[in-house]
Structures are given as structure tokens and as C-alpha cells.
Amino acid sequence: MNQKLERFAIDLGNNGVHRASLFWLRVFVQHAQQGVLRSDEWVEIGLREGSTIPGLNVNDLAPRLALLANYELFQAVRLKDQATFSGEALASLDWNYKYNLFLLPDIDQDSLVKWLGTLWQEIGPVSPQGRALEKLLIERDWLWGTGVPDRSLLLEILLEAQAIYGGWLPRPVVTRIAHALNIPLADVYGVTEFYTMLYTRPVGKKIIRICEDAPCAMRGSEKVLAALCRHLQIKPGETTADGEYTLEPIRCLGLCDHAPAALVNDTRHFELTPERISALLLNEPRHSQQSNKIGGLVKVALANANVVDPTSLDEYQAQGGLAALRKVFLQGMTPEQVVEIIKASKLVGRGGAAFPTGLKWRLTAVNPSTPRYVICNADESEVGAFKDRVLMDTDPFRVVEGLIIACYAVGAEQGFIYVRREYYSGYQRFRHAVAELEKTGWLGENIRGSGVTCRIAVRRGAGAYVCGEETALMESIEGRRGFPRLRPPYPTSHGLWGRPTVINNVETLAKVPPIIIHGGTWYNSLGTKESAGTKLFAVSGSVKRPGVYEVPFGVALRHLIYDMAGGLFEGRELQGILTGGAAGTFLKPEHLDTPLTFEDFAQVGGTIGAGTMIVFDDSIDLRDVLTRIGQFFAHESCGKCYPCQIGTQRQVEILDRIQNGNGRPDDVETLLELAQVMTDTSICGLGQSAGWATTDAIKRWPELLSVAGSRQQGSR
Amino acid sequence: MSDTVTLTIDDQIVVVPEGTTILDAAATVGINIPSICYHPSLRPPAICRLCTVEVGQGALQPACVTLAVDQTVVKTNTERVQTAHKVILELLGSTVDLSDAPEIQTYIKSYGANPDRFAGGVSRQFEVLVDNPFYIRDYSQCVMCWRCIQACADDVQYTYALTWGKRGIHSHVATFFDEDMPDTTCVFCGNCVGLCPTGALKGLVEWRMAHPDG
């Protein structure tokens, strides 16, 4: 075969030339007469034929020009003046004129036809990735939901496309997705810019994400990061020259019980040390991906955790799973009766806001607007929070069962589970659980002959803490940037696509099945009068046994920290406990005997929130903790409202300079005023709470951030 | 009458039709509540939070989207409100070049705001974009009021050339992969330029007069 064509074939094999070039050559050869074809006919035929080939972008000029200019196959003669062009000049032809295109005499058209036919069979005009992308766009995944607007699939499709294209989204891929989903190009780009785990530039084959929030930093994540930087000879955020590794410091991964922790692609790595970075580099952790320290005094939500195979519906049922669903569907409970039981249980939301669950369901159920939706908020991303992770890893069926019951109670036929992208195993667990329930007739149309229809879609976030905020989460499900909405109106009347929507935390839904079985009175008798039932607490930081513990409300804080979580290490004394996470408040040693209830915590200024407890012994520099919390909020601010967009950044700048011993005399006053304004004026909970930990620390330790105090600490 | 509401704003009794925002209600009695992002032709995004006022004993509410409710008491000049407005202006002044935003400068003066308090940190630094024959984009002067993005999309032109890049303090107005304006869906209608409250968007001719070599 001709050398020029051999070079073309080699380039095709190496992806050195776009496969669309092959298409354009084929069009030419098929339609040329004695080796000649007019340029306008060539383009016209190509555009027509190419538009029927999925994944082929015929409007892209580059492959056509590359074919003309790079392989010395053609000569062009301008019709107007018979001017002749060949070689590289063909790349800059003025296409306002018409040309006769000739195959050069050394190319024999007949043998070219044969050769091309074989190549077309072997390679085709579309790359394997292009084919996979088209398959994705046509077939989609039923687990993403049925009957939802196309735009809603954007995040899932971007994530899947990213996996197809080696971890990032080349521009033509983004363009193709925008066209396929009928979304403006700029909108899709805006989405890729918002979520930290979507990339529009090449990344390494392995992305190493190291947590830099307080619970991991306290246990040395910075040293691990430094060791990796030294070894790979790159800075944080960079990719190695060979394209093997991208190193990314990241905000809380929800693996605080295994601090310091990292993700390599989707694999979890626990208890890192600078000496053992080879496990990270090889991505071969020497521990189970699911080791969870759990415990407590009662087992309501955690009944199956570490006992039942989370992938086995049979085992779940053997432990009494689905009994609540049977009771609801097969014993003919009305939706109103279900809501009444939940109301009687006095269950309140476990995501942090503690809104009465029964009331939320009632408000949604009575709203005449339809369709209604229920969302399971599995976007747990707050610093130090990991109890939902443990629940979805160990007992996904229970959460889904609770979600189906919630859908029935409010008359929703479509439920959603929104899982943060960092929790890949939780996502897989949910997908599996939903598929199993679908297979066995517990999800879908006319569930077990009850006449009830319920479907559940499992969706992923893509790296944005703010999407745990309920309205931002809805924006995200709708395929947009995670900007929180203005409230009112509230989701119970204007939620997903403006319809009445219940959004419940993972733990809240996990409590639903046992409440249905045992009754509301049983549940609220477990706690105190004002704090009903049980609560999961995620304890991390300076304790021997960080983990998730379930206790009835009313147990003393000391019991949780010292008996369950094992207390502090030898020779250490307690400095403080950050209760309620980054958006929480501090308690000191004198508060250890406070009962874990909403009412008692409110009295001493603690926060139950989602049940996050980060413990600090006397070796910890709390100013470093506060700076990291400040960084967390600045990093996660969506940028919508001014006080949060700018305020979170200024807060961390001030904290940073105080920590470095450069504090100014009025810094404490400025921090307090700034925090107050952020609380007063921010749109959503993120901005409103971004200054709480700092404000509270100033209250608890007045010297901590003062200029004198910081000099003293700095000289230690 | 049931289709009007009566409320008190800064000790003045105000009667307005039901469905009137506090911002508009206040204007009827000559009380001008400051705002940046609000524009009567666009859906209020309520993001600058400069129009926040005290409603009853509760949290501060943005006057541009909060409706006047019968028998409520609204205060636009309490210490809490004043502090909020002052700090927001200081934050903005420490981040954005406001030299071409006389209205915001007037606010800064009247509240006695001191942006230097927050100076020295991350600020908006962008090259001036001169990529089309009609207007320039100087995003170091951009206050992120979203007016241009909204006007380009569903609020006016349905052109969708603009979006947001990044997020948080680093968020900015962007085009698809930051391509030049002529390569986008922009139709050069000029609505965004007309709506820009600062010098971020400006007619090329006007800009050339000040930057003959730019």
C-alpha cells in the first residue's frame, strides 16, 4: 500500500488523527468521479451522511482540514481562476470559493476503495469512547429515574462520561452532552465549574485525594501530603508529568473514624502515615473498605450494622427487614395512619435541623399539587460527620425501606436518593438495594398487588458540601449548579421542579421501619420527654475508639466520649469538644456530665445537630482547628450571596493571620461582627453558620484569638 | 379593604396593595433601601443582601423579595441593619474595584464603611477582555449581581451565552470554556451592558476613550 496511506492508518491507530478524517476520506472516495469531486458537494454529502452516525461531529472542521493538508493525498483547483493548491496550503483554503478536489495521481482510487473498506470495518468513524458516550446518551440508566426531565440527568451523565474519557471531560464531550440533553452550552459549563469532582482538564490516572480537615489534620494528614509531594515531585493540586497521579487536598471525606484518610479514585485508604505512602501510590490498601467501629446502648438504626450482609436482601429479611413494608402495604395501612405513627413517635430530622418528621410529611401530603417527591439526603459532607456513611454502607435496605414508606405516606411515586460523590460504596449499596427491591417486586408499579407505585432513583453529587442544603440539593438533582434557593417558599410546597417535596436525612429514614413495626410510643419512650428516641453520634478526634455510637437521648456526654469512644490517650487531658460539626459549638470539660438531649445541650450552648462530636485533647492547637473550619466554609461557599461569598474568605484570612502571629488588635472584634452579619444576612445555613465555631471559641476561650494569646501560643 | 396591607416602616404608616415588596412599599413613602443586585426589569436574585431589613423581631429579610405583610413593623435603620449593610459594603469594597460604581461608593460613604478593614486578601483580578467590536468585559470591576447572566438567559434575551465560573470567592461571570464572545451564542443585543451597575461591562467606544492604547 501507498506510504502516505500507511502513515494515515498509523495516525488513526494512535489517535494522532481524528476518526472523522476517515469518514471524510470515505465520503470523497465513494462519490468522486475519476478521482475528482467538487468541494461543495463533498461537504454537503458529508454533512448529510455524517449526521446519521452517532457520535460523529461532522460540523467539526478540523478533521476535514487535517485530511486535506497532512497526508499529501489531494490537490485543489479553484473554479474561479484555476489556481492550484496542495500540501499545507489546503489547510487555509478560503471556503467561500468552490474547488475541484483531485486525488493525486499516485493514489489509485480502486485500491483505495478496498483499503478503506477494511479500515472502516476495523476502526469506524467513531472512537470506542465516542461509541460508549452515545450508548450512555441513548440508553441512560433506569436507576437515575423514569419520567424526569432530561436536564435532571446532567450530573450523572457528566460523571459517567468523565469515567469513559479517562477522568475528565474534553470540550467536544461537554458540547455533545449539552446538545443531547438540550441544555445551553454555557449552562453545562457552569455546572462543570461548580462541582469540584468534575474536570475539564486532563487529570492523572490515579487521583489521590487527601483530607485536610481538622479530624484528619490532627492525626497528621499534612505530613502524608508532604511526603507524597516529595515523592511525586509535584505540588498539591498538580498532576505528574507522566499523567499517572493527580494530588488533591480535599475537604472532609467523612472517614474521620479512620483519620487520616484518603481516596485514590474510589478506593478508601485509612490511617495513613508518611512511611506508608506506597499503598496509596499502588492503590492497594491493606484493610477492608468497610471497617466500621460501631457501638452504643441500643440498636434501632444500627440493628443490622456489621451483622447482616448489606448486599443480601435475604439476610435483611431474615433479620426482620421489610416487615414494616409488609405491614404498610399488605395490612392495608392508609397513608394517614403512617403519618400518624411517625408523628406519635416524635421523630425529628437527623440531618441537623431537627424539624419534626411527621409534620413535614403531613405538610407535603396535604398539599394538593402533584406529583410529589421524597428525597433521601445522603450528601453528608460536614466536617466530622460520618454516621450516614456507616448506615448506608452497612444497612442500605433499611434506608430504602424507610424511603418507600415515606413515599407512600405523602403520595409520591418517585423517590430520590442523593449521595455525595465521595461515598462511592454508599452509592453502589443503594443502587444494588434498589435493583434488588425492584427485582422482587417491592419497587415499581403496583407493588405486590397493592396498587401503589413507587420508583427510586439513585443520584450522585459531584463534590459540593452546599448540596447537603435541601434546596441546593434539589437544584443539583434538577441538573444545575448547587445554588440554594430563597426561602420561603419551602420544599413541602415548592420542592423539586416546584412540587411538594419531603427531604429526609439517611438516619431519619432508617428510623422509620422500626417505628412502623413497634409504634410511635415505643420509639419516643426511648429518649427523654423533649428528645424522643435514639441518636447516632459520630465521635472523632483525640479519642481511642472513634466511631458511630447509637444511644437513647439522655445519656451523659461523658459516657459517649469516655466509655464508648474509649476516652483520651494516656497522659492527655480534654481541652474541648466541637459539637454539631464545623457549624457547631464547643463544650469544655466541665460540660461532660451534660445529658445528650436537645434541651440540655441548648442550656450549656452545645449543638446536637447531626450528632457530630470532634474531641480535642490538650495537644491540639484550636486556632489551627478554627482556621481549617474557616477554610472548609470558604472552599464550600457557593458564591451566591455576598456575605457568604466574601465573608467566609475574609474570615479564614483573619484566622490565618492570627495563627501566624500577625493578628491585629481589632481582629477578634472584626470576626465577631463578621460572623453576626453572615448569620443575619446569608441565604442558607452554610453562610449563616460559617462563623459559629469561631464566635463560640472566642466565648469559651477569650484569650485564644487575641493578639496576646496568639503570641503566647505561637512561642510555645 | 382586603386587597391592601397596612404596615409600619420606620415609624411611618404605609398602605400598599397586597403583593407589594417591602422595597417598593418603602419607596412609596420616600424610604430608599439600598440594593445592588435588584433591578425592576429582572427577577430579583436577592443575593447582594444589602436591602436586608428587620421585620418584626425575627431575622433580617431581603426587602426586594419579602412581601409587605399586614400589621407588621419593618425597620430599615436599626443598629443591626446598619451593621449588616456596612459590613457587606466593606466586604465588597475589599474585593472589587468600585472606582466606576458611583452609586455603591455613595453607599459606602453614607454608611461610613471602611473596606480597608478587610483588605489584603483575595480580590477579583482579571484581565480586561476586549474580544468583540461592541463591548469590553472588565471582571475585576464585577460585583457578581448576576444581572448580565439573567438578562442573557430567561429574563430578557434567551441567548444563554453567560454562566458562572468556579464558586465561592472565586466565582465569576464566564462563557462556555471561556471562549471569546463572538464564538458564543451572544447576539450583541447590549442588554447586559445597559444593566451592569459598575464599569465591568462597557461600550468599546467609551472604553477606548479612556484606554487609547488598550
Chai-1 contact restraints between the chains, C-beta under 6 A:
chainA,res_idxA,chainB,res_idxB,connection_type,confidence,min_distance_angstrom,max_distance_angstrom,comment,restraint_id
A,R171,B,F177,contact,1.0,0.0,6.0,A-B,restraint_1
A,P184,B,Y160,contact,1.0,0.0,6.0,A-B,restraint_2
A,L185,B,F176,contact,1.0,0.0,6.0,A-B,restraint_3
A,A186,B,Y160,contact,1.0,0.0,6.0,A-B,restraint_4
A,A186,B,A161,contact,1.0,0.0,6.0,A-B,restraint_5
A,A186,B,L162,contact,1.0,0.0,6.0,A-B,restraint_6
A,A186,B,T163,contact,1.0,0.0,6.0,A-B,restraint_7
A,A186,B,F176,contact,1.0,0.0,6.0,A-B,restraint_8
A,D187,B,T163,contact,1.0,0.0,6.0,A-B,restraint_9
A,Y189,B,T163,contact,1.0,0.0,6.0,A-B,restraint_10
A,Y189,B,F176,contact,1.0,0.0,6.0,A-B,restraint_11
A,G190,B,T163,contact,1.0,0.0,6.0,A-B,restraint_12
A,G190,B,W164,contact,1.0,0.0,6.0,A-B,restraint_13
A,E193,B,G165,contact,1.0,0.0,6.0,A-B,restraint_14
A,E193,B,K166,contact,1.0,0.0,6.0,A-B,restraint_15
A,F194,B,R167,contact,1.0,0.0,6.0,A-B,restraint_16
A,L486,B,A46,contact,1.0,0.0,6.0,A-B,restraint_17
A,S637,B,G168,contact,1.0,0.0,6.0,A-B,restraint_18
A,C638,B,R167,contact,1.0,0.0,6.0,A-B,restraint_19
A,G639,B,R167,contact,1.0,0.0,6.0,A-B,restraint_20
A,G639,B,G168,contact,1.0,0.0,6.0,A-B,restraint_21
A,G639,B,S171,contact,1.0,0.0,6.0,A-B,restraint_22
A,K640,B,I47,contact,1.0,0.0,6.0,A-B,restraint_23
A,C641,B,I47,contact,1.0,0.0,6.0,A-B,restraint_24
A,C641,B,R49,contact,1.0,0.0,6.0,A-B,restraint_25
A,Y642,B,C48,contact,1.0,0.0,6.0,A-B,restraint_26
A,Y642,B,R49,contact,1.0,0.0,6.0,A-B,restraint_27
A,Y642,B,I88,contact,1.0,0.0,6.0,A-B,restraint_28
A,P643,B,R49,contact,1.0,0.0,6.0,A-B,restraint_29
A,P643,B,I88,contact,1.0,0.0,6.0,A-B,restraint_30
A,I646,B,L91,contact,1.0,0.0,6.0,A-B,restraint_31
A,I646,B,T95,contact,1.0,0.0,6.0,A-B,restraint_32
A,G647,B,L91,contact,1.0,0.0,6.0,A-B,restraint_33
A,Q649,B,V122,contact,1.0,0.0,6.0,A-B,restraint_34
A,Q649,B,I169,contact,1.0,0.0,6.0,A-B,restraint_35
A,R650,B,F118,contact,1.0,0.0,6.0,A-B,restraint_36
A,E653,B,G121,contact,1.0,0.0,6.0,A-B,restraint_37
A,V677,B,A84,contact,1.0,0.0,6.0,A-B,restraint_38
A,V677,B,V87,contact,1.0,0.0,6.0,A-B,restraint_39
A,D680,B,L60,contact,1.0,0.0,6.0,A-B,restraint_40
A,D680,B,A84,contact,1.0,0.0,6.0,A-B,restraint_41
A,T681,B,R49,contact,1.0,0.0,6.0,A-B,restraint_42
A,T681,B,T52,contact,1.0,0.0,6.0,A-B,restraint_43
A,T681,B,L60,contact,1.0,0.0,6.0,A-B,restraint_44
A,T681,B,A84,contact,1.0,0.0,6.0,A-B,restraint_45
